[in-house]
């Protein structure tokens, strides 16, 4: 049995941050780039949560990340 994940905005933001840190996506790419990392059957939940939080798929990933904490080298 397949389990469908219910996305909340904090989960989406965390997932986006992890993908950026791994270098799989870039901050300036559109949010819809994240869809390649989401199972197809979950896209509608993901998109619905973004819309509920006033994000558009064409917005940039950096918009999701907001202010990030920078660690000193």
Backbone atoms as SQL, in Angstrom:
CREATE TABLE atoms (id INTEGER PRIMARY KEY, chain TEXT, resi INTEGER, resn TEXT, atom TEXT, x REAL, y REAL, z REAL);
INSERT INTO atoms VALUES
  (1, 'A', 1, 'UNK', 'N', 0.845, -1.192, 0.000),
  (2, 'A', 1, 'UNK', 'CA', 0.000, 0.000, 0.000),
  (3, 'A', 1, 'UNK', 'C', 0.885, 1.248, 0.000),
  (4, 'A', 2, 'UNK', 'N', 0.607, 2.182, -0.877),
  (5, 'A', 2, 'UNK', 'CA', 1.369, 3.424, -0.959),
  (6, 'A', 2, 'UNK', 'C', 0.778, 4.462, -0.022),
  (7, 'A', 3, 'UNK', 'N', 1.651, 5.130, 0.702),
  (8, 'A', 3, 'UNK', 'CA', 1.221, 6.187, 1.599),
  (9, 'A', 3, 'UNK', 'C', 1.432, 7.525, 0.908),
  (10, 'A', 4, 'UNK', 'N', 0.420, 8.365, 0.922),
  (11, 'A', 4, 'UNK', 'CA', 0.537, 9.698, 0.350),
  (12, 'A', 4, 'UNK', 'C', 0.867, 10.668, 1.471),
  (13, 'A', 5, 'UNK', 'N', 1.906, 11.458, 1.229),
  (14, 'A', 5, 'UNK', 'CA', 2.344, 12.430, 2.226),
  (15, 'A', 5, 'UNK', 'C', 1.481, 13.679, 2.109),
  (16, 'A', 6, 'UNK', 'N', 1.008, 14.166, 3.224),
  (17, 'A', 6, 'UNK', 'CA', 0.292, 15.446, 3.265),
  (18, 'A', 6, 'UNK', 'C', 1.333, 16.521, 3.568),
  (19, 'A', 7, 'UNK', 'N', 1.528, 17.420, 2.635),
  (20, 'A', 7, 'UNK', 'CA', 2.548, 18.448, 2.777),
  (21, 'A', 7, 'UNK', 'C', 2.017, 19.652, 3.538),
  (22, 'A', 8, 'UNK', 'N', 2.843, 20.175, 4.429),
  (23, 'A', 8, 'UNK', 'CA', 2.543, 21.484, 5.010),
  (24, 'A', 8, 'UNK', 'C', 3.674, 22.404, 4.572),
  (25, 'A', 9, 'UNK', 'N', 3.469, 23.686, 4.689),
  (26, 'A', 9, 'UNK', 'CA', 4.412, 24.649, 4.137),
  (27, 'A', 9, 'UNK', 'C', 5.787, 24.527, 4.791),
  (28, 'A', 10, 'UNK', 'N', 5.840, 24.216, 6.075),
  (29, 'A', 10, 'UNK', 'CA', 7.138, 24.068, 6.733),
  (30, 'A', 10, 'UNK', 'C', 7.894, 22.864, 6.179),
  (31, 'A', 11, 'UNK', 'N', 7.175, 21.804, 5.875),
  (32, 'A', 11, 'UNK', 'CA', 7.798, 20.610, 5.292),
  (33, 'A', 11, 'UNK', 'C', 8.347, 20.948, 3.901),
  (34, 'A', 12, 'UNK', 'N', 7.587, 21.695, 3.127),
  (35, 'A', 12, 'UNK', 'CA', 8.017, 22.088, 1.785),
  (36, 'A', 12, 'UNK', 'C', 9.264, 22.967, 1.864),
  (37, 'A', 13, 'UNK', 'N', 9.257, 23.917, 2.771),
  (38, 'A', 13, 'UNK', 'CA', 10.416, 24.800, 2.932),
  (39, 'A', 13, 'UNK', 'C', 11.648, 24.012, 3.346),
  (40, 'A', 14, 'UNK', 'N', 11.474, 23.084, 4.263),
  (41, 'A', 14, 'UNK', 'CA', 12.596, 22.272, 4.717),
  (42, 'A', 14, 'UNK', 'C', 13.127, 21.399, 3.587),
  (43, 'A', 15, 'UNK', 'N', 12.233, 20.807, 2.822),
  (44, 'A', 15, 'UNK', 'CA', 12.643, 19.973, 1.688),
  (45, 'A', 15, 'UNK', 'C', 13.405, 20.807, 0.660),
  (46, 'A', 16, 'UNK', 'N', 12.912, 22.004, 0.374),
  (47, 'A', 16, 'UNK', 'CA', 13.583, 22.886, -0.577),
  (48, 'A', 16, 'UNK', 'C', 14.978, 23.245, -0.074),
  (49, 'A', 17, 'UNK', 'N', 15.100, 23.560, 1.201),
  (50, 'A', 17, 'UNK', 'CA', 16.392, 23.904, 1.780),
  (51, 'A', 17, 'UNK', 'C', 17.372, 22.738, 1.673),
  (52, 'A', 18, 'UNK', 'N', 16.905, 21.532, 1.952),
  (53, 'A', 18, 'UNK', 'CA', 17.768, 20.352, 1.864),
  (54, 'A', 18, 'UNK', 'C', 18.244, 20.127, 0.421),
  (55, 'A', 19, 'UNK', 'N', 17.365, 20.316, -0.539),
  (56, 'A', 19, 'UNK', 'CA', 17.730, 20.148, -1.946),
  (57, 'A', 19, 'UNK', 'C', 18.736, 21.203, -2.389),
  (58, 'A', 20, 'UNK', 'N', 18.594, 22.433, -1.883),
  (59, 'A', 20, 'UNK', 'CA', 19.552, 23.501, -2.186),
  (60, 'A', 20, 'UNK', 'C', 20.904, 23.159, -1.567),
  (61, 'A', 21, 'UNK', 'N', 20.904, 22.746, -0.310),
  (62, 'A', 21, 'UNK', 'CA', 22.162, 22.409, 0.365),
  (63, 'A', 21, 'UNK', 'C', 22.891, 21.263, -0.323),
  (64, 'A', 22, 'UNK', 'N', 22.137, 20.317, -0.886),
  (65, 'A', 22, 'UNK', 'CA', 22.743, 19.185, -1.599),
  (66, 'A', 22, 'UNK', 'C', 23.190, 19.572, -3.008),
  (67, 'A', 23, 'UNK', 'N', 22.822, 20.774, -3.444),
  (68, 'A', 23, 'UNK', 'CA', 23.193, 21.235, -4.771),
  (69, 'A', 23, 'UNK', 'C', 22.336, 20.660, -5.888),
  (70, 'A', 24, 'UNK', 'N', 21.196, 20.095, -5.541),
  (71, 'A', 24, 'UNK', 'CA', 20.309, 19.498, -6.545),
  (72, 'A', 24, 'UNK', 'C', 19.439, 20.536, -7.242),
  (73, 'A', 25, 'UNK', 'N', 19.140, 21.622, -6.545),
  (74, 'A', 25, 'UNK', 'CA', 18.417, 22.752, -7.131),
  (75, 'A', 25, 'UNK', 'C', 19.123, 24.026, -6.683),
  (76, 'A', 26, 'UNK', 'N', 18.840, 25.104, -7.391),
  (77, 'A', 26, 'UNK', 'CA', 19.444, 26.395, -7.063),
  (78, 'A', 26, 'UNK', 'C', 18.359, 27.353, -6.583),
  (79, 'A', 27, 'UNK', 'N', 18.758, 28.277, -5.738),
  (80, 'A', 27, 'UNK', 'CA', 17.824, 29.225, -5.139),
  (81, 'A', 27, 'UNK', 'C', 17.034, 30.030, -6.177),
  (82, 'A', 28, 'UNK', 'N', 17.648, 30.303, -7.320),
  (83, 'A', 28, 'UNK', 'CA', 17.007, 31.158, -8.328),
  (84, 'A', 28, 'UNK', 'C', 16.093, 30.398, -9.281),
  (85, 'A', 29, 'UNK', 'N', 16.025, 29.072, -9.161),
  (86, 'A', 29, 'UNK', 'CA', 15.137, 28.295, -10.019),
  (87, 'A', 29, 'UNK', 'C', 13.691, 28.467, -9.558),
  (88, 'A', 30, 'UNK', 'N', 12.747, 28.282, -10.478),
  (89, 'A', 30, 'UNK', 'CA', 11.336, 28.367, -10.078),
  (90, 'A', 30, 'UNK', 'C', 10.943, 27.207, -9.165),
  (91, 'A', 31, 'UNK', 'N', 9.957, 27.462, -8.325),
  (92, 'A', 31, 'UNK', 'CA', 9.495, 26.447, -7.373),
  (93, 'A', 31, 'UNK', 'C', 9.080, 25.165, -8.083),
  (94, 'A', 32, 'UNK', 'N', 8.533, 25.275, -9.305),
  (95, 'A', 32, 'UNK', 'CA', 8.081, 24.049, -9.972),
  (96, 'A', 32, 'UNK', 'C', 9.223, 23.073, -10.237),
  (97, 'A', 33, 'UNK', 'N', 10.464, 23.529, -10.128),
  (98, 'A', 33, 'UNK', 'CA', 11.630, 22.646, -10.250),
  (99, 'A', 33, 'UNK', 'C', 11.593, 21.560, -9.178),
  (100, 'A', 34, 'UNK', 'N', 11.006, 21.865, -8.037),
  (101, 'A', 34, 'UNK', 'CA', 10.935, 20.902, -6.931),
  (102, 'A', 34, 'UNK', 'C', 10.079, 19.694, -7.277),
  (103, 'A', 35, 'UNK', 'N', 9.205, 19.835, -8.275),
  (104, 'A', 35, 'UNK', 'CA', 8.288, 18.752, -8.620),
  (105, 'A', 35, 'UNK', 'C', 9.010, 17.490, -9.071),
  (106, 'A', 36, 'UNK', 'N', 10.232, 17.630, -9.593),
  (107, 'A', 36, 'UNK', 'CA', 10.951, 16.439, -10.024),
  (108, 'A', 36, 'UNK', 'C', 11.390, 15.580, -8.840),
  (109, 'A', 37, 'UNK', 'N', 11.272, 16.118, -7.635),
  (110, 'A', 37, 'UNK', 'CA', 11.637, 15.382, -6.424),
  (111, 'A', 37, 'UNK', 'C', 10.416, 14.937, -5.616),
  (112, 'A', 38, 'UNK', 'N', 9.230, 15.169, -6.174),
  (113, 'A', 38, 'UNK', 'CA', 7.971, 14.824, -5.516),
  (114, 'A', 38, 'UNK', 'C', 7.290, 13.731, -6.343),
  (115, 'A', 39, 'UNK', 'N', 6.856, 12.650, -5.723),
  (116, 'A', 39, 'UNK', 'CA', 6.113, 11.634, -6.489),
  (117, 'A', 39, 'UNK', 'C', 4.871, 12.258, -7.151),
  (118, 'A', 40, 'UNK', 'N', 4.618, 11.876, -8.392),
  (119, 'A', 40, 'UNK', 'CA', 3.527, 12.461, -9.178),
  (120, 'A', 40, 'UNK', 'C', 2.181, 12.444, -8.486),
  (121, 'A', 41, 'UNK', 'N', 1.894, 11.381, -7.744),
  (122, 'A', 41, 'UNK', 'CA', 0.586, 11.279, -7.083),
  (123, 'A', 41, 'UNK', 'C', 0.432, 12.288, -5.943),
  (124, 'A', 42, 'UNK', 'N', 1.542, 12.928, -5.535),
  (125, 'A', 42, 'UNK', 'CA', 1.499, 13.891, -4.434),
  (126, 'A', 42, 'UNK', 'C', 1.548, 15.338, -4.909),
  (127, 'A', 43, 'UNK', 'N', 1.710, 15.554, -6.211),
  (128, 'A', 43, 'UNK', 'CA', 1.829, 16.903, -6.744),
  (129, 'A', 43, 'UNK', 'C', 0.670, 17.798, -6.354),
  (130, 'A', 44, 'UNK', 'N', -0.534, 17.287, -6.430),
  (131, 'A', 44, 'UNK', 'CA', -1.695, 18.141, -6.158),
  (132, 'A', 44, 'UNK', 'C', -1.699, 18.629, -4.709),
  (133, 'A', 45, 'UNK', 'N', -1.282, 17.780, -3.772),
  (134, 'A', 45, 'UNK', 'CA', -1.203, 18.196, -2.359),
  (135, 'A', 45, 'UNK', 'C', -0.133, 19.274, -2.185),
  (136, 'A', 46, 'UNK', 'N', 0.997, 19.039, -2.830),
  (137, 'A', 46, 'UNK', 'CA', 2.118, 19.970, -2.779),
  (138, 'A', 46, 'UNK', 'C', 1.707, 21.330, -3.343),
  (139, 'A', 47, 'UNK', 'N', 1.111, 21.309, -4.532),
  (140, 'A', 47, 'UNK', 'CA', 0.697, 22.545, -5.189),
  (141, 'A', 47, 'UNK', 'C', -0.394, 23.264, -4.394),
  (142, 'A', 48, 'UNK', 'N', -1.329, 22.514, -3.848),
  (143, 'A', 48, 'UNK', 'CA', -2.409, 23.104, -3.060),
  (144, 'A', 48, 'UNK', 'C', -1.851, 23.828, -1.825),
  (145, 'A', 49, 'UNK', 'N', -0.892, 23.218, -1.161),
  (146, 'A', 49, 'UNK', 'CA', -0.293, 23.840, 0.025),
  (147, 'A', 49, 'UNK', 'C', 0.454, 25.116, -0.351),
  (148, 'A', 50, 'UNK', 'N', 1.156, 25.093, -1.479),
  (149, 'A', 50, 'UNK', 'CA', 1.835, 26.308, -1.939),
  (150, 'A', 50, 'UNK', 'C', 0.828, 27.414, -2.214),
  (151, 'A', 51, 'UNK', 'N', -0.247, 27.086, -2.923),
  (152, 'A', 51, 'UNK', 'CA', -1.272, 28.084, -3.237),
  (153, 'A', 51, 'UNK', 'C', -1.919, 28.640, -1.981),
  (154, 'A', 52, 'UNK', 'N', -2.178, 27.784, -0.995),
  (155, 'A', 52, 'UNK', 'CA', -2.772, 28.241, 0.264),
  (156, 'A', 52, 'UNK', 'C', -1.873, 29.226, 1.002),
  (157, 'A', 53, 'UNK', 'N', -0.580, 29.160, 0.719),
  (158, 'A', 53, 'UNK', 'CA', 0.377, 30.055, 1.368),
  (159, 'A', 53, 'UNK', 'C', 0.887, 31.133, 0.420),
  (160, 'A', 54, 'UNK', 'N', 0.113, 31.356, -0.655),
  (161, 'A', 54, 'UNK', 'CA', 0.327, 32.445, -1.608),
  (162, 'A', 54, 'UNK', 'C', 1.658, 32.362, -2.356),
  (163, 'A', 55, 'UNK', 'N', 2.092, 31.132, -2.666),
  (164, 'A', 55, 'UNK', 'CA', 3.251, 30.926, -3.518),
  (165, 'A', 55, 'UNK', 'C', 2.757, 30.466, -4.881),
  (166, 'A', 56, 'UNK', 'N', 3.412, 30.943, -5.919),
  (167, 'A', 56, 'UNK', 'CA', 3.117, 30.514, -7.277),
  (168, 'A', 56, 'UNK', 'C', 4.233, 29.597, -7.749),
  (169, 'A', 57, 'UNK', 'N', 3.927, 28.691, -8.636),
  (170, 'A', 57, 'UNK', 'CA', 4.940, 27.760, -9.127),
  (171, 'A', 57, 'UNK', 'C', 6.065, 28.470, -9.866),
  (172, 'A', 58, 'UNK', 'N', 5.801, 29.655, -10.385),
  (173, 'A', 58, 'UNK', 'CA', 6.842, 30.411, -11.089),
  (174, 'A', 58, 'UNK', 'C', 7.712, 31.236, -10.129),
  (175, 'A', 59, 'UNK', 'N', 7.281, 31.363, -8.859),
  (176, 'A', 59, 'UNK', 'CA', 8.117, 32.049, -7.867),
  (177, 'A', 59, 'UNK', 'C', 9.435, 31.301, -7.722),
  (178, 'A', 60, 'UNK', 'N', 10.427, 31.968, -7.220),
  (179, 'A', 60, 'UNK', 'CA', 11.754, 31.369, -7.063),
  (180, 'A', 60, 'UNK', 'C', 11.846, 30.583, -5.756),
  (181, 'A', 61, 'UNK', 'N', 12.680, 29.586, -5.756),
  (182, 'A', 61, 'UNK', 'CA', 12.883, 28.771, -4.557),
  (183, 'A', 61, 'UNK', 'C', 13.352, 29.636, -3.392),
  (184, 'A', 62, 'UNK', 'N', 14.148, 30.655, -3.684),
  (185, 'A', 62, 'UNK', 'CA', 14.636, 31.535, -2.618),
  (186, 'A', 62, 'UNK', 'C', 13.467, 32.194, -1.869),
  (187, 'A', 63, 'UNK', 'N', 12.341, 32.398, -2.544),
  (188, 'A', 63, 'UNK', 'CA', 11.161, 32.967, -1.879),
  (189, 'A', 63, 'UNK', 'C', 10.650, 32.039, -0.782),
  (190, 'A', 64, 'UNK', 'N', 10.782, 30.739, -0.999),
  (191, 'A', 64, 'UNK', 'CA', 10.392, 29.766, 0.026),
  (192, 'A', 64, 'UNK', 'C', 11.354, 29.777, 1.201),
  (193, 'A', 65, 'UNK', 'N', 12.629, 29.972, 0.892),
  (194, 'A', 65, 'UNK', 'CA', 13.654, 29.861, 1.928),
  (195, 'A', 65, 'UNK', 'C', 13.675, 31.066, 2.850),
  (196, 'A', 66, 'UNK', 'N', 13.233, 32.209, 2.353),
  (197, 'A', 66, 'UNK', 'CA', 13.224, 33.408, 3.188),
  (198, 'A', 66, 'UNK', 'C', 14.626, 33.749, 3.649),
  (199, 'A', 67, 'UNK', 'N', 14.755, 34.122, 4.881),
  (200, 'A', 67, 'UNK', 'CA', 16.082, 34.459, 5.401),
  (201, 'A', 67, 'UNK', 'C', 16.735, 33.191, 5.933),
  (202, 'A', 68, 'UNK', 'N', 17.922, 32.949, 5.443),
  (203, 'A', 68, 'UNK', 'CA', 18.681, 31.797, 5.898),
  (204, 'A', 68, 'UNK', 'C', 19.761, 32.270, 6.852),
  (205, 'A', 69, 'UNK', 'N', 20.098, 31.419, 7.766),
  (206, 'A', 69, 'UNK', 'CA', 21.204, 31.737, 8.678),
  (207, 'A', 69, 'UNK', 'C', 22.495, 31.301, 8.017),
  (208, 'A', 70, 'UNK', 'N', 23.461, 32.211, 7.971),
  (209, 'A', 70, 'UNK', 'CA', 24.748, 31.914, 7.385),
  (210, 'A', 70, 'UNK', 'C', 25.730, 31.588, 8.508),
  (211, 'A', 71, 'UNK', 'N', 26.425, 30.500, 8.331),
  (212, 'A', 71, 'UNK', 'CA', 27.442, 30.142, 9.317),
  (213, 'A', 71, 'UNK', 'C', 28.767, 30.709, 8.859),
  (214, 'A', 72, 'UNK', 'N', 29.556, 31.214, 9.809),
  (215, 'A', 72, 'UNK', 'CA', 30.854, 31.761, 9.462),
  (216, 'A', 72, 'UNK', 'C', 31.823, 30.633, 9.188),
  (217, 'A', 73, 'UNK', 'N', 32.727, 30.895, 8.232),
  (218, 'A', 73, 'UNK', 'CA', 33.735, 29.883, 7.909),
  (219, 'A', 73, 'UNK', 'C', 34.860, 29.897, 8.914);
